[in-house]
Amino acid sequence: MYHKTEGIVLSNAKYNDKYVITHVFTRDFGRVSYLLPKTHGRRSKINPALFSPLSILNLEVEHLPLREIQRLKEADRQALLYDIGSDLTKVSLVFFLSEFLSKVLRETDNNEVLFDYLKQAVEVLEETKTGLANFHLTFILGLTRFLGIYPNLENYTKGCCFDMLNGEFTCRIPTHNYYLRDRESAYLNELSRINFSNMHLFNMSRSDRNLIIDRLLTYYRLHLYDFPAIKSLDVLRELF
């Protein structure tokens, strides 16, 4: 049985001489792996060129619950993402987000709210002309809300520290090593107000921005099982 759904491409991986496996986060089925032909034949309704990372697609798919790799029937582009594919800064961000999401998003049931957040983020990345230095910080912090690991950022007081293991501010230094000191905690308190609309207003140095991304990824690593290092992060360190 075929279903119509929307999908955001996460990544692609080689399968054999004729096919690749494309990993897509769909509105109706969560993260799904699909068999994608490498070439576009005359009768084929699937153009592999559409499946670049973070592309937003309208899909018609076959979905069987016990099948590990599902099949595509039709695919077409929902919106033309010109800047994402041509602007070098945005290309670098796409490269990072593709790797990050591929490691964070696991096989799940449908999650329409999470899909809408990802779709909004892609559209913001495409439309934003300046002030992208804080985009990845905004996205990563915002995503915690939809993964069930959003930290409790209330009750901040000057001089306190943030307990990353328990996800909350505390006036006592934790007995473990996973906490932010007062200066880093102050940055996190400021970031609690950041969103895609105001991210350009947050002025940070490169060293501070790199420190924050390191701490955010450590937080993910503490709260998500088997979350490895992000290899593409070095590119963003040089850019921002």
VEXBA-589496 format. One record per atom (N, C-alpha, C): x, y, z. Coordinates in steps of 0.02 Angstrom, whole numbers, plus 32768, in hexadecimal, padded with zeros to 4 digits. Layout:
XYZ/...
END
This chain:
802A7FC48000/800080008000/802C803E8000/801A806E7FD6/804180AC7FD0/802280E47FF9/804E81108013/80388148803C/805A81888022/803781C08028/805582008017/806A82238057/80A6823E8056/80C1825E8091/80F58293807C/810C82BA80AC/814282E980A0/818282CD80C0/81BB82DF80A4/81F982C680C0/823282F980BA/825F82F680EB/829C831F80E9/82D782EF80E7/830082F680B3/833882C880A9/836D82D580DD/838482A080FE/83B982A6812F/83FD82968111/8403825D80F0/8443824880D3/8439820F80A3/846D81FE807E/846C81C6804F/84A8819A805A/84A08159804E/84D6812A8058/84D680F78020/851180E2800A/851680B17FD3/84F8806E7FE7/84D4804F7FB8/84B5800D7FC5/84D27FD87F96/84CB7FE47F55/84EB7FB87F23/84F67FE07EE3/85037FBF7EAC/85117FE37E6D/84D580087E51/84997FF47E63/845D80117E47/843880407E76/844380367EB7/841B805C7EE7/8446807A7F1E/842C80B07F3C/844680CA7F7B/840D80C77FAE/841E80CB7FEC/83EC80D08021/83E681198035/83AA81358030/83A081798046/837A81798087/8393819E80B8/837381A380FA/834B81E480FB/830B81DD8108/82DC82158104/82B282188144/82AA8255815E/827C825E8196/82398273817A/820782498182/81C582558164/8194826E8198/81618290817F/812D82AA81AC/8105827181CB/80F8823C81A5/80CA820881BC/80EB81CB81DB/812B81BF81CB/814B818181E3/818C818D8209/819D81CC8216/81DD81D98237/821781CC8208/824E81B68223/828981A981FA/8281816681D6/828C81678195/8284812B816C/82BE8126813B/82D480E8812C/830680DB80F9/82E280C380BA/82F380E38080/82D480D18041/830880BC800F/82F4808F7FE3/831E80797FAC/831880AB7F73/835080CA7F60/835080FF7F2F/837B80EC7EF3/835F80E97EB7/838880D87E7C/83BB810E7E6E/83F680F87E56/842C81287E47/841F81507E08/83FA81347DDA/83ED81557D9A/83A381627D92/839381937D67/834E81A67D59/833B818C7D15/831881537D13/830381367CD4/82C7815A7CB6/82B781497C78/827F816A7C55/823D81607C79/823281257C93/81F281157CB2/81F381227CFE/822C81317D17/8232813C7D60/8214817F7D75/81F0817E7DAD/81D481BC7DC9/81FE81D47E04/823A81B77E0A/826781C97E40/82A881E67E23/82B582257E2F/82F382447E19/832382487E54/835982227E53/838782217E8C/83A582657E9C/83A782927E6B/83C382D57E76/839A82FD7EA8/835B82E97EB4/8331830D7EE4/834583007F2C/836A82C97F37/837682B27F7B/83B982CA7F98/83C4830B7F93/83FE83297FB4/83EB83397FFC/841C833C802A/840C83478070/83E38385807D/83B0837C80A7/838083AF80BE/834E83C48088/834D83A18050/831883AE801F/82D4839D803D/82A283C6802D/825E83B98045/8236839E800A/821C83618011/81FD833F7FD9/81B683297FE8/818D83267FB3/814D83047FB6/815982BD7F9D/8144828C7FC4/815482477FB5/8115821C7FB1/811881EA7F85/80E881B37F88/811281747F94/810381527FCA/812F811B7FE0/810780DD7FF2/812980A57FEC/810E80668006/812A805E804C/80FE8050807B/8115804A80C0/80FA800B80E0/81277FDC80EE/81157F9E8110/81387F9E8154/81137F95818B/812F7F9D81CE/816D7F7381DD/81727F3781C3/81AA7F0A81D3/81E47F0E81A2/81DD7F38816F/82137F3F813D/82457F738153/82857F628151/82BA7F908166/82C67FC88133/82C37FB780F3/82CD7FE880BE/828E7FED8094/826E80268095/822F802F8072/823B80448029/820580478003/820A80567FBB/81E880987FAA/820680BB7F7B/81EA80FA7F62/81C480EE7F22/818B810F7F1A/8167810C7EDB/816F814D7EB4/816581857ED5/816C81C77EB5/818C81F87EE5/81AD822A7EC9/81CA825F7EF2/81CE829F7EC9/81BC82D67EE7/81C683167EC6/81D9834B7EFA/81FB837E7EE3/821483B27F0F/81DA83DE7F26/81D783EB7F68/81A384167F82/81B4845F7F7A/81F484707F81/820A84B57F7A/825184B67F5F/826184E77F36/82A484EE7F1B/82D1850F7F4F/830484EC7F65/833385077F97/8373851B7F73/837185567F56/83AA856C7F2D/83E6857E7F58/83DC85A87F8B/841585BF7FB4/843785867FD9/840F85577FF2/842A851F8017/845A84F67FED/844E84F57FAB/847984CE7F7F/84B284F67F60/84B385387F6A/84E685607F47/850F858D7F75/84F285A57FAB/851785D07FD9/854685A58004/858685B58003/85B8858B8024/85AD85868070/859885BC808F/858A85BA80D7/854F858B80E5/851B859180BD/84E0856680C8/84EF851E80B6/851885138084/852C84CF8072/855084AE80AD/857B84D480CF/859F84BB8109/856F84AB8142/853E84D6814D/850C84C98180/84E3848B8170/84D184838132/84AB8448811C/84D584098129/8515840B8119/854183D28123/854283BF816D/854883F18199/854983E481E1/850583C981F8/84CE83EA81E5/848C83D681FC/8479839181E3/848E838181A6/8480833E818B/84A1830881B6/84E1831381C7/850382E281F1/84E582E08237/84D7831A8253/84BB831E8297/847782FB829B/844A830B826D/840882ED826E/840A82A28260/8438828C8236/843E82458227/8451821E8266/8474823D8294/8488821C82D1/845582248309/842E825A8307/83FF8269833C/83BB82488331/83A2824B82F3/835F823282E5/836281E782D8/834181C28301/833F817982FA/82FD816482DA/82F7812382CC/82B9810982B0/8281811282E3/824F813A82D2/821981498300/81D7814682DB/81A1814A8301/815F815282E3/8157819A82CC/811C81A982B0/811181EC8296/8117822082CE/8133825982BC/813A829182EB/813282D082C2/80F482E482B9/80E6831D828D/8102835E82A8/8103836682EA/811D83A48307/816783AA82FB/818C83738303/81D4837382F5/81E0838082AB/81B88361827F/81C0836C8238/81B683B68227/818483D58244/8177841C8236/81B18448824D/81D084368285/820A845C829D/82448456826C/8252841A8255/8288840F8225/827A843481E4/823C843181CD/822A8453818F/8231849F8197/821B84B981CF/8223850181DC/826D851581DC/829784EC81FB/82DE84FB81FE/82FD84FD81B9/82EB84CE818E/830584CD8149/82EF850C8124/82B0851F812C/8296855A810A/82B985998123/82C5859D8165/82E985D78181/833085DA8165/835185A18162/8395859F8147/839785B680FE/836685A380D7/836385B88092/83568602808B/832A861E80B4/8314866380AB/8341869680CD/836686838100/838F86B28125/83CB86C980FB/83D5870980F7/840B872580CE/8449873680F7/8440874C8134/8479875E815F/846D874481A5/84A2874381CD/849B87318214/849186E78220/84B386BD81FA/84AB86758201/84DA86568235/8504867E8254/853886638280/851B863C82BB/84DE864F82D0/84BF862E8309/848A85FB82F6/848385EE82B5/844D85C2829F/8453857C82BD/848F855F82BA/8497851A82D3/848C8516831F/849F854B8343/8493854B838C/8448854E839A/8426857A8375/83DE8581837D/83BA8540836E/83CE85218337/83AE84E38321/83B884AB8354/83F684A2836A/8406846A8396/83E4847183DA/83E384AE83F5/83C184B98434/837684B0842C/835A84CA83F7/831384C383EB/82FD847B83E1/8328845383C2/8316840D83B4/830D83E583F4/832E83F8842A/832783D38468/82DF83CF8480/82B78402846F/827084028483/824B83C78464/825E83B38428/823983808404/8255833A840F/828F8337842F/82AE82F6843E/82A382E28487/8280830D84AC/827182FD84F2/82AC83088521/82DD8331850D/8317833D8537/832383878543/82EF83B08539/82F683F88543/83088407858B/833E842C8597/8353843A85DD/8323846A85FF/832184668641/82FB84968669/832584D58671/83158509864C/833D8546864B/831D857E8674/82F0856C86A1/82D3859C86CE/82FD85A0870E/82EC85D08737/830C85D78779/835785E58776/836C86078740/83B3861A873C/83C08654876D/83F8864F8790/8410868787B9/845A869187AA/847086CF87AE/84B586DF879E/84E586B887CC/8517869A87AC/8549867587D2/853A862B87DA/84FF861587C4/84EF85CE87CB/850E85A78791/850985658794/8523853C875E/84EB85108742/84F784F68706/84C584CC86E5/84DB848486E8/84B2845B8706/84BE8413870C/84A783F186CC/84D683DE86A0/84C483C18660/84A6837B8667/84B98357869A/84A0831386A4/8456831486B7/8443834486E2/83FE834986F8/83D6837E86D2/83F983A586A8/83D783D5867D/83B7840F86A1/83DA842C86D3/83BD846486F8/83F4848E8718/83E284CD8727/841084F9874B/841084E58795/844A84ED87B4/845084DE87FB/8482850D881B/8476851D885B/84A48549887F/84DD852188A0/84D884DF889D/850C84B588B9/853484948880/857484908888/859E846E8856/858F84238859/857C84048821/856C83BC8821/85A883928834/859A8355884A/85D08326885D/85F083058821/85D2830D87E5/85EF82F287A7/860F832B8780/862D831A8747/8652834B8720/862A836B86E7/85EC835786DD/85C5836E86A4/859A83AB86B8/85BA83E386BE/8595842086CE/85B9845C86AF/8593849286A7/85AD84D1868C/85BC850086C6/85F5852086C4/8606855186F8/85DD859186ED/85E685C1871A/85BA85FB871B/85B9862186D9/85F3862B86B9/85F68651867B/85D1862C8643/85DE85EB863D/85BD85C3860A/857285BE8618/855F85BA8657/851885B78669/84F585F88656/85188630865D/84FC8671864A/84EE867285FF/851B865685D7/850F8652858E/84D186288580/84CB85F085A3/849185C48598/845185E885AA/8452860E85E0/8417863585F3/8403866785BD/84348687859E/842686B58567/8409868F852B/84258655851D/840F862E84E3/83C9861284EC/83B0860F8529/836D85F48534/8338861E8510/834A865C84FC/831A868884DA/8325868A848F/835486648476/83648668842E/833286418404/8323865B83C9/82F986388399/830C864F8353/82ED86338321/8300864482DC/82F3868D82CA/82C586AD82EE/82B586F382DE/82E7872482FC/830487138336/833187438357/8379872C835A/838A86F4833B/83CD86D88342/84048708832B/83F4873582FD/8425876482E3/8437879A8317/8410879F834D/841C87D2837F/844E87BB83B5/845F877C83B5/848C876183E8/84D4876583CF/84F9879383EC/853F879E83D7/856E87748402/8594874983E0/85C3871E8402/8604871B83DB/863A871183FD/867A870783DC/867D86C083C1/86AD86B38396/86B68670837B/86C6863E83B2/86F1865283E1/870486248417/86C886148443/869F86478451/8664863A847B/8632860D8456/862A86198416/85FA85F183EF/861285A883EB/8653859E83E3/866D855A83E1/866785388424/8670855E8459/86678542849D/861F852C84A7/85F085548491/85A98544849A/859685068473/85AC85018434/859B84C6840D/85B98487842B/85F5848C8447/861384528468/85E9843C84A4/85D2846C84CB/85AA845B8506/8566843F84F2/8548845B84BE/8508844184A7/850E83F8848F/854283EA846A/854C83A68452/855B8376848B/857F838D84BE/858A836484F9/85488355851B/851C8387851E/84DA837D853C/84B383468516/84B5834A84D4/8495831684AC/84B382D184BA/84F482D084C0/8517829184CB/85048272850E/84F6829C853F/84E282848581/849B82698582/847182828555/842A82728559/84108246851F/843A823B84ED/8427820E84B6/845781D484B3/843D819984AA/8466815D84A6/848F815C8465/84CE814B846C/84F9813F8432/84FB817B8402/850C81B6841E/851181F283F5/855B820183EA/857681F483AF/85BE81FB83A2/85D382438392/8612824D8388/862D828F8376/861582A28330/860E82E48325/85F982FE82E4/8637831482BD/864882F18289/868682FF8264/868583428240/864A83578228/864583958201/864683D4822C/864A83CC826E/86498406829A/86858434828F/86BE8418827B/86FA84418271/86EF8476823B/86C58468820A/86B8849881D5/869584D581F2/866484CA821E/86408502823C/866D852A826B/869C8509828B/86CA852D82B7/86F285618290/870485508253/872A857E8229/86FD85B6820E/86BF85A681FF/869185D881E2/867A860B8215/866885F38251/8648861F8282/8671862782C1/
END
